[in-house]
Amino acid sequence: MTENKTNPDILLVEDNPGDVRLTQEAFRKAEFDVRMHIATDGIKAIDFLRSDESPCLDFVLLDLNLPRKDGLDVLEEIKGDPEMEQLPVLVLTSSTAREDVISSYEQHANAYLTKPDNPETFVDLVQAVENFWIGRARLPSCS
């Protein structure tokens, strides 16, 4: 298991540049120093995860509504691959649809988070993610 580290590596899978900036700003305002890697579609996310240059990630923040390969397909591929299945995947999406929540958990998402409407609430969400996933949870180490 990995010990808590000071600069976690996170993959943000998000196609909306505004939401990427909002997420990055929320992490900055929460004073949560991360190395954030960005993939703007599902294909790029899988390619990044399978790359030899991919860092040992602490978790993935995954939007559901993505071009080329949607978030549920990305989630299914991650959780269906023995080399990636232990990687925590937190769905971070604007969808509040019950079927999206159910489908995400059926594909073994570790959490389903709805994007907040305002930046201050987004900072609160990021702090909660940091407190649990980095501060409290024991994460598997990379092989």
N, C-alpha and C positions, 0 to 999 in steps of 0.2 A: 504494500500500500504506500501511496505517496504521502509524505508529510505535507502540511500546509506550506505553500511557498509564497514568497512575497510578490512575485510578478506572474500570476497565472496566465496561461495561454488559452485563449478562447477563440473559437471560430464563430463568427456571425454570418449567417446565411440569410441575406436580405437583398432584394433587388431595388428597393426604393431608396434613392440617395438621401432623401429627407429623413427617412427612418434610420438610416445608417448614421447620419450626423446626430440625430436625436439620441440614439443609443450611445454613441461615443461621448457626447456631452453629458449624458446622465452618469456614465462611469466616471468622468472627470469630476463632476460636481459631488459625486458620492465619495470622492477621494479614494477611488479604487483603481490602483495602478495595475493595469493589465496589458498584455501584448495581444491586441485584437487583430485577428486575421479576418479578411472579408472575402466572401464568395457571393457573387451577384446572381447566381442561378444554381439550380440543383446539380447540373453536370459539373460546373466548376467546383462545387462543394465536394462531390465524390472524388473528382480528380485531385483536389488538394489533400483530402484524407488519405488517398492511396499513394501520394507522392513520397518518394524517398526523402525529400527535403521537409516534409511536414513535421512540425514540432510535436512533442508529447503534449497533447491538449488536455486541459482540465475539464472542459465541457464545450458543447455546441449550443448556440442559440439559433433556433431554426424557425424561419417564417414558413407558413404553409403555402402561401400564394406566390409561387415562383415560376419564372419562365423555364422552358426546356425540360425540366423535371420538377414536378411539384414536391412540396415539403413532405407529404406523406410517403411518396415514393423514395425520397432521400432517407427518411426515417426507416422505412422497411429495409432498404439496402444496408444501412449502418447496422441495424439490429440483427440482420440476417447474415452478417459476415463475421465469422469467428475471430478475426483480427480486430474488429471494431466494436463488437457487440457490447462490451463493457463500458464504452465511452458514454458518459451521461449526455443526454440530449434533452434540452429544455425547449419546448415549443414556445415561441414568442410571436404572437400573431394578433391581428386586429379582430379575427373571427371569434364571435361568441356563440356560434352555432353548436348545438348539442352534438350533432353528428361528427363535427370536427374534433370535439373533445373526446368522444368515444373512440373514433378512429385512431386518434393519436395514442391513446392509452392501449388500444388493441395492438398497435405497432410498437409497444413498449417504450413510449416516451417516459422520461423520468419526471417531467412536470409539464403542465399546460398553463402558460401565463398569457393573459390578455394585455396587449399594449395599452397603457394608460392614455387618457385623453390630454393630459397636461404634463409639462416637463417636471414639475415638482413631484407629482405622483410617480413619474417614471424614475426619478432619483430614489424615491422610497422603495420601489420595486427592485432596483439595482442593489440597494443596500441589503434588502432581504435576501436576494440571490447570493450576494457576497458573504453575508453572515452565515448562511447555511452551507452553500456549496464549497466555499473556500475556508470559512472559519470553523465549521463543525463537521461536515461530512468527510469521511475517509474515502479517498478515491483510489481506484486501481492504478498501479504503476504501469508505465509503458514497457513493452517487452523489448 
